[in-house]
Amino acid sequence: MKSLVLHGPGDLRVESGPDPVPRRGEVLVSGAYGGICGSDLHYWQHGENGAFQVEQPLVLGHEFSGHIMQLGADVAGLEIGQRVTVHPATTCGACPSCQGGSRHLCENGSYSGSAAVVPHRAGLFSTMQAVRAEQIRILPPTVAAEHGAVAEPLAVAIHAVRRAGKIRGLTVLVNGAGPVGALVVAAAKAEGAGLVYASDLGAPALATAAAMGADATINIAAGGQLPKDVDVVIEASGAPAALGGCIASVRRGGTIVQVGNLPGGPILAELAGIVAREITYVGAFRFDEEMTDAVGLLAGGLDVSPVVTHTFSLDDAQRAFETAADKNISSKVLLDLRPSTETRHVA
């Protein structure tokens, strides 16, 4: 087994280890593709992501596709050879969040490739791994393995859209057109939004958002102005400086959903309008069963190929991360996790 391990800021290493063996209730999965997320980039660049700091070597990755190699004892309903994606979260089922139907906020759970708990939870950037059977989501034959690796960020996008409530027929602004923002555009359209704007500082990101269904795009760096009186703003950039503009853009009594990860610690942001204009400002953190819904959207024909711009072999992970960090040339960057005899380089 080969895995991509972060040892500190900028210190990525491809390491070999013993092949995992599935325990009772687990499934051994062979990797196909893994998507590099913004949180992976934060860990790589800074050794932290928001409030979570890397304190020990960490296998990165939580966006994944592959196929089942072996079934552990007491696993039913799954078959060797099935193509799958993996829900990255494990939950306790007993805490108030789990009991209240918000398992993604589990107080005792963990997430693949996250430093939120110590020992850290190993991620999915490996050529194979054992996961709990309940984490498996089957990919239908119509969904390419590359697109199956996008199910996780698509689930994040669906959850963010639903945090705004029913949006059918409403006007939505998606601020930040990186991979998650572009997928939020698609999720908003799938949920019935009327008019969807996308705003960003870069033309390439806006082109991706347009390809994913945005009705209009606004290039802030080129002097574009955010629309006024939209019903919902979904803030996907994570930039504190963007909050003032988002608050000014949403109508009185409207809703802002914060899905972009804000920096840890104090930030300087213009928030007064939340009170004066009675804006509802809510956070969106990961997802629960939206992972199943994401696979359903892919199976139903949602084309996420505009988001996937580059693919690199696992051994070329350093260049993959450098490419993913350059938003002028990339959107979603994938790692090819297949055995080296199968890998192909596309960039």
N, C-alpha and C positions, 0 to 999 in steps of 0.2 A: 504494500500500500504506500502511495505517495500522498503527502499533504502539504498545503501551503501554510506555513507557520510564521506568525509575526512575533519577533523577539524584542521589538522596541520601535520607536519612530524611524521609519525608513528602512527597517531591517527585516526584509522578507526572505524566507528560506524555504526551499522545497526539500522536504525531509522524507526519508523512508522509514517504515515501521512494520511491525507484524500485521498480517491481515486480520481484521476483526472477525469474531465468531458470534453469530446471533444468539442471544440468550432467549429464555422463555418469553414469548410474546413479542419478539423482535424479528426484523426482516433485514437480511443483508442486501444492500443495494450497490450496484456498480454505477459509478458516475458517468454522465454524458456531458452536461454543461453546467457551469455555475456563473451566475451574474454578479458583477462587482457593484455593490451598493454604496451610496454616499457614506453610510456608517463604516463600511470597510475602508473607504478612503480616509475618513477622519482618524480611525485607529492607526492606519499606516502613516499618515502625515504627522499626527500629533500625539499618538499613544493614548488617545482618549476619544470618546464620542459623547458629547453632552456631559452628563454627570458620571459616566462610566469610564474608569481608567484601567489601562492594561497593567496588571501587576505580575503577570507570569506569561510564558509563551502561550500564544493563542492561535489555534487553527481558525482562520477567517471563513466567512461565507455562510449565507442563509438562503440564497436563491439557487435552485438546484433542479436538475432533471437527471434521470437515469433509468435503470431497469432492475427488476428483482433477480438476484442471483440465488438466494437460499432463504428458506423459511425456518424460523426457530420453532420450538415446541409450542403447541396450543395456538398457532396462528391459523385462522380460518378465513375463507373468502378471498384470498389472494393466491396468485399463481406465479411460479418461476417464469421469467421472461417478460412479464408485464412491464410496460413503460410507465414511469411514475414521476411525480414531483413529491416533495416532502414539505409538510407543514412544520416550520422550524420550532414551534413552541411545545413545551411540556408544562402541564399545570397540575396542581395538587388536588383540585376538585373539592376541597374542604374549607377554604378560606372564604370570608364574606364576598369577595369579588367573584369567585367561582360559583358560590351558592346563589349569588344574585344575577347570574347570567352574563358576567363580564370576565370570562376566563382569560382574556388577553391582558387583564390587569391583575392576574394572580399574584398574591403576595409571596408565594413560595415556589413559583415556577422558574423556568429558565428558557433561554432562547439560543439557538445554534449560532456560534460565532460571536457571542456577546460577553463583554466583561462585566456585566451587571451583577454577577454573583462570583464568589471566590470559593472553591476553585472555579475558574472560568469554564463555560460550556463550549466544548470544541465545536467548530463550525463544519460546514459541508464541502469545503474545497479540498476534497480527497478523492482518490480514484475509487474508493469503496468505503462504506460505513454501515454500521448496524443502527437501525432506528426502530422505535416502537411502531408496531403495526398500525396503531390508530393515527400515526402521523402521515401515512401513505395516502396519496390521492392519485387515482389511476388516470393516465392521459389517454384519451381516445386516439384511434389510429390517424385521425385527421389533423391532430396537433403535432407539429414538428418538435423534436426534442429541444431545439434551440428556443422555441417559443414556450415550451413547458417550463423552462428556467425563468420565464418572466411572470409566471403565475403569482409568485410571492409579492413582488412590487405591485402587480395589478390588484391583489387583495388589499394591500395598503391603500391604494387609490379608491377602491370601492368603499372601504370603511370610512375614509375621509369624506367622501361624497355623502354617505348616509348619515354622518354626524350632523349634517346640515338639515336633516329631516327630509320631508318630501320635496323634491325639486322639480317635479314634472311641470313643464311650461315656464319655469323661472329663468331669469337671466343670471348667468354665473361668470365670474372672473376667476381664472386660475393664474395666480401670480407665481412665476417661476416655471419654466418649461423644460427642466431637466427630465430625466427618465420618469420620475414619479409624477411630475406635473403633466407631462404628455399623457401618461396613463390616466391621470385624474380627468383630463379632457375626455378621453374615451369612455371612462366610467360615468361621467356626468351625462354624456349623450345617451349612454345605455340606460341610465335611470330616468331619461325623459326630459332633460333640461331643454329649454327653448333655445336661447342664444348663448353660446359659450365663447367668451373672450379668453385669449392667452397673452400674458405679458412676460417679457424677459429682456435682458440686456444684450442678447446675442441673436443674430439672424439664423444661425444653424438650428438652435433650439426651437425657435419659432417656426421654422420650416417643418420640424418634426411634429410640433403641436398641431400645425395645420393638417399634416398628413394623418394625424390621429383624430381629426374631426373638428378642430377649432373653427368657428365661423368667422372670427376676426382675430388678428394678432396685433400686438402693440410692442414696438421696439423702443424701450425706455431710453436706451443709450443714444438712439437717433432722434430723440426729442418727442417721441410718442407720448400721448397723455392717456392716463387711465380713464375708463368710462365712468360716468356718474350714475348714482342711484341703481346700481345692480342689486339684485336680491341677495346674492350669496357671493362671498369671496372665499376661495380656498387658497391659502397662502402656502406655497410649496417650495419657496426659496430658502427659508430659514434665515433670512437676512433681517436683523432688527431694524435697519434703516427703511425697510419696505413697509413696516407696519403702519406708519402714518398715512402713506398713500392708500393702503388697503382700507383703512378706517374711513378716509375721505371718499373713497369710491363707493362703498356700500350705502344703501339707502338707510334712512332713519328706521330703526327697528329691525334692520337686517342682521345677517349672521356672517361671522368670519370663522372659518375652520383653520386651525394652525396644524398643518401636517409636516411642514418643513422643520427639521431639527434646529432649534435655537441654540446658541452657544451656552455652555454651562457658566454659572456665575452671573453677576449683575450685568444688565445690558441697558443701553440708552435708546429709548424708543418713544415716539410721540403717541400717547395713548388717551389723551384727554377726551377725544371724541367718543370713546366707548361710553362714557357717562352722559355727556351732553346730548348724544344722539341715540342713546339706549341701544347700543349694539350688543348682540350676543356673541361672545368670543369663546370658542371651545377648542380644546385640543383633540387630536386624533392620534392614537398610539397603536401601531401595528394593526391587528385584526383578530377575529376569531374564526367563525365558519365562512367568512368571506373568501377564504382560500378555495373552498368548494365552489363558490359562485364564480370565482375567477376562472377555474378550469371550465366551468359551464359556459362562460362567455367565449373562451378560446374555442371550445368545441362547437359553439354556435356560429363561428366564423369571424370573430374579432381578429383582425390582422394586426399583430404587434411588430411586424417586420420593420416598419419605419423607425422604431425605437432601437432596434439592434443594429449597431453600426460597425462593430469590430468583434473578431474572435481571435484569441491567442491560445497557444498551447500552455499547459500548466507550467512547463519549464521556462516559459517566457513571461512569467507573471510580473516581473519588474516592469517590463515594457507595457504590459496590459494595464497596470495601475497608473503608470505615467500617462498613458493614452486616456484612461477613464477620467483622470484629473484635469485634462485639457478639454473644457467644454466648447472650445472653438472647433473641435474636430470630432467629438464623440458624443454619444448619448449613452445607451446601455452597451457595456463591454462585457463579453463572455469569455470565460476560461473553458477550454476544451479539456475535460477530465477523463477522456477515454484512454485506454492503453496506448502507449506511444506508437504502436504499429498501426493504430487507427487514426491518429491525430492528423488534422489538416490545419494549415495556417491561412487565415483570411484576415486581411487588415486593409 
